[in-house]
Amino acid sequence: MLNIITALSIEAKPIIKKYNLKNQNGIYQNKYINLIITGQGKLKSAINTALLLQKYPYKTLNIGIAGSNQYDINEGFFIHKIIDTDSGYEYYPDYFEKSSDIHCVSKIGKYFPLVDMESSGFFEASYKFLSVEEIILYKIVSDTPKHSPKKEQIPTLIQNHLEIIDNLLDTKDDFFEDINLYLKEFSTKNHLTKTQYENLKKILTFYKIKQLPFPEIKEFEKRELREFLNSLTSLDV
């Protein structure tokens, strides 16, 4: 399960669309994701993050746009250090490769390598419920001192980095979905003993790990079925 925090609805829109999230009393959900739109600013981010984590205390990603005086538009970075410019406090989320620090401000206008208005509020709230390893921030550059932010570009910027969510999703339950569908269809055409069923499931699991296509489903006579299953276990894969 993965929680996703965005400050703006325009940031959330491509995520909601890709993962077919449904609005359930202000939380956009499917089987694996809970997403909430907090609104701009540290306080709103903290409050709404806490409300989400009170119900769903799972690994949480804050994804959104940021300004920069160092990086180019559309560059994306995990955040390994947050500096709150008002309090001077520093926070240290989980570390990933290609990461940067970020300054969290109350008012827009001043640029840093990365700057936003929510990160410290998000971290403070998350740390009440989660370990550091479960708190993740990813920011995408949307504007620089020479290029003002363009609202219509934000969905595309988020869309360009959605593989980050794919990589963070814990969908172990879904790993067996196509395997179970195959077994169901195979079993309608062939009578499998319990041992044969379990052995075939193990074979299909191995095929999937190796990214091999599943064998064609056919209807077998009893002897042919044994030969077919034996042929699968003898393949040099």
C-alpha positions, -999 to 999 in steps of 0.1 A, spaced: 0 0 0 13 35 -9 0 69 3 4 98 -21 3 134 -10 0 163 -35 -5 200 -27 -25 208 -59 -54 191 -77 -36 198 -109 -6 177 -96 -29 149 -86 -49 148 -119 -25 126 -140 -20 102 -110 -58 98 -105 -62 91 -142 -34 66 -146 -43 45 -115 -80 49 -119 -84 63 -84 -120 69 -71 -129 97 -47 -140 83 -13 -148 112 9 -119 133 -3 -94 104 -5 -87 91 -40 -82 53 -38 -78 20 -55 -66 -13 -41 -30 -1 -37 -31 37 -34 -45 63 -11 -41 99 -24 -50 132 -8 -48 167 -20 -37 189 9 -37 224 -5 -8 248 -6 14 256 24 31 239 53 1 240 77 -24 225 52 1 199 42 7 189 78 -30 187 88 -42 167 58 -12 144 58 -19 136 95 -56 130 87 -46 105 60 -20 87 81 -43 84 110 -65 62 88 -38 47 66 -4 45 83 15 33 52 46 43 33 39 78 20 52 98 -10 49 135 -14 52 143 -51 49 177 -66 65 206 -84 93 229 -71 112 260 -81 149 259 -87 179 283 -94 201 254 -103 183 227 -122 163 226 -154 126 224 -159 113 188 -158 143 175 -138 131 153 -109 148 146 -76 142 126 -44 147 148 -13 173 138 13 172 170 33 146 196 41 155 231 54 126 251 68 135 287 62 112 300 89 122 278 118 157 268 106 149 232 114 163 205 92 146 172 84 161 141 68 138 118 48 148 84 33 178 86 10 176 77 -27 201 81 -56 197 114 -76 186 133 -46 188 170 -35 180 191 -5 150 215 -6 141 247 12 106 250 24 92 286 24 61 303 35 60 328 6 71 322 -30 96 345 -46 131 334 -34 148 306 -52 172 278 -40 185 247 -56 150 234 -49 122 252 -31 86 244 -22 59 254 3 49 220 18 78 197 24 86 205 61 49 203 70 45 170 53 76 156 70 67 168 105 32 152 102 45 120 86 72 114 113 44 112 139 32 80 123 60 66 102 97 57 103 121 77 81 124 49 57 86 52 49 87 90 42 96 98 6 96 131 -12 100 136 -50 101 170 -65 100 181 -102 113 214 -114 85 236 -128 100 271 -127 133 290 -124 142 326 -120 142 329 -159 111 308 -165 79 315 -146 56 285 -137 30 277 -163 -1 260 -148 -10 242 -180 24 224 -180 21 209 -145 1 177 -154 27 169 -181 56 174 -157 39 150 -132 31 126 -160 67 124 -171 77 110 -137 50 86 -129 75 57 -130 85 68 -96 51 57 -83 53 24 -102 86 16 -86 74 24 -51 41 5 -53 40 -26 -33 17 -49 -54 29 -83 -43 -7 -95 -41 -12 -86 -78 19 -106 -89 -2 -138 -90 -33 -123 -107 -24 -135 -143 -10 -168 -128 -43 -175 -111 -63 -166 -142 -42 -190 -162 -47 -218 -136 -84 -212 -136 -87 -214 -174 -64 -244 -175 -84 -262 -148 -116 -258 -168 -101 -278 -196 -80 -303 -176 -85 -321 -144 -55 -314 -121 -47 -332 -89 -39 -309 -60 -2 -318 -64 -3 -310 -102 -21 -277 -95 6 -266 -70 34 -277 -92 20 -259 -122 16 -227 -100 53 -230 -91 63 -234 -127 42 -204 -138 57 -183 -110 92 -192 -123 81 -183 -158 69 -149 -147 101 -142 -128 120 -150 -159 96 -130 -180 88 -160 -202 54 -164 -220 31 -189 -204 25 -222 -223 -5 -224 -245 -36 -238 -228 -49 -270 -244 -71 -299 -234 -51 -330 -227 -57 -366 -221 -45 -379 -188 -12 -393 -201 -7 -362 -223 -12 -339 -193 15 -357 -173 39 -354 -202 30 -317 -207 37 -309 -170 69 -329 -171 81 -311 -202 77 -278 -183 98 -289 -154 125 -301 -178 129 -269 -198 163 -253 -195 152 -218 -185 
